Amino acid sequence: MKSRELIEMTERHSAQNYAPLEVVIRSGQNAWVEDVDGQRYIDCLSAYSAVNFGHQNPRITRAAHAQLDALTIISRAFYADTYAYLCKELCELSGKDKVLVMNSGAEAVETALKAARKWGYEEKGIPDNKAEIIVFADNFHGRTTTIVGFSTSPLSQKGFGPFAAGFRAVPFGDAAAVEAAITSNTAGVLFEPILGEGGIIIPPDGFIRSLREICSRRKVLMVADEIQTGLCRTGKLFACQHEDVEPDMYILGKSLGAGIVPISAVLANADVMRVFTPGTHGSTFGGNPFACAVAREVVALIREEKPQERAAELGAHMLARLKAMRSKVVKEVRGRGMMIGVDIDPAAGTAKDFCKKIIHEGVLCKDTRMQTVRLAPPLTISRQDLDLALDRIIGVFERA
Ligand SMILES: Cc1ncc(COP(=O)(O)O)c(C=O)c1O
């Protein structure tokens, strides 16, 4: 079936309305994908950073195949060998003592919120049901009812209330606003080191360090949602490392499953994680052997291949080329590593209009917010393919 027919069929039967961008993809290999009509594209979206290590990365698919032939799930009354190894290896990678493995990003965020609240009651003596979490304007942490309840996007929220209490949103990048919002009932501050869905917004220099200082001084947990920024995307293993900061909790997802399996994780030290006692948290598929085998290979790949170095180098090249373009429609280019946003002048059209033109040239990308084109190729892309993608992207912006 052709793309057009498949889009119509999907829209007839699927309740998820993605407002798709005209092409239906069938296969992928590293940074390249092919649609059902035989057209090839360079993937500059990477499933929103879920395929940091490329489509069909041979060492990861090999690990997945091997685990399929061994065991995919076991009743949660038992540990599996891959789970034991993954827990140890993720702790070693992150420098934290303990990990809780879940499935989706949103589920890991919920897990971190539960941990922060319970820690607040048990460690800080916050009165029952009064724990508060500080979040940021334009956050994106997922789609569960608790999480959309503290979103500041009316589209994410409207029609889905009532929402859980106990969240306060302050402007992103504003350390003084965080300080002012903290009360004796504040258990944690949940933040993205760079706003992803919020428009690739990089906070002012020093913000993450200030957040660390405030959280330590006021005895509040610093909870970094590194689901999009983590695992090398920004040129460091974790984006917090750009300011040499270690948060109290890391939340990981997306690329931990290498685009093969949904798997997420919350990492923290034992003084926080001890709040989870038997029976207080869990998930049928959380930490299943198949997902763990894939994530183990991701951890091994990171250790051996150091993709963050590649992300830093190729990201700097991307940023330099995009900043040097002569375009009347581009207002700003910003990014860190291979997580880049290009702002379009509203007078020239929306970001989505430009994404459609770029896709037409053979490069997959997507808008975020009305005016930002997001570019995030797999970190494994070759320099030659990256330059080809940039030629095509820059061509669209310069001709407009
Ligand atoms: C920063 C961040 N947190 C959480 C999520 C939610 O992850 P998931 O879609 O796997 O639930 C996302 C997804 O885009 C994200 O970018």
The ligand as an SDF file (V2000), in Angstrom:
LIG
                    3D

 16 16  0  0  0  0  0  0  0  0999 V2000
   11.7830   15.2220   28.8380 C   0  0  0  0  0  0  0  0  0  0  0  0
   10.7410   14.1620   28.6480 C   0  0  0  0  0  0  0  0  0  0  0  0
   10.2250   13.5530   29.7180 N   0  0  0  0  0  0  0  0  0  0  0  0
    9.2980   12.5970   29.6110 C   0  0  0  0  0  0  0  0  0  0  0  0
    8.8290   12.2080   28.3820 C   0  0  0  0  0  0  0  0  0  0  0  0
    7.7750   11.1480   28.2900 C   0  0  0  0  0  0  0  0  0  0  0  0
    8.3050    9.9580   27.8170 O   0  0  0  0  0  0  0  0  0  0  0  0
    7.3380    8.8230   27.2170 P   0  0  0  0  0  0  0  0  0  0  0  0
    6.7660    9.3840   25.9470 O   0  0  0  0  0  0  0  0  0  0  0  0
    8.2270    7.6460   26.9960 O   0  0  0  0  0  0  0  0  0  0  0  0
    6.2880    8.5800   28.2480 O   0  0  0  0  0  0  0  0  0  0  0  0
    9.3320   12.8160   27.2270 C   0  0  0  0  0  0  0  0  0  0  0  0
    8.8290   12.4300   25.8970 C   0  0  0  0  0  0  0  0  0  0  0  0
    8.9820   13.1180   24.9180 O   0  0  0  0  0  0  0  0  0  0  0  0
   10.3080   13.8290   27.3610 C   0  0  0  0  0  0  0  0  0  0  0  0
   10.8230   14.4470   26.3030 O   0  0  0  0  0  0  0  0  0  0  0  0
  1  2  1  0
  2  3  1  0
  2 15  2  0
  3  4  2  0
  4  5  1  0
  5  6  1  0
  5 12  2  0
  6  7  1  0
  7  8  1  0
  8  9  2  0
  8 10  1  0
  8 11  1  0
 12 13  1  0
 12 15  1  0
 13 14  2  0
 15 16  1  0
M  END
$$$$
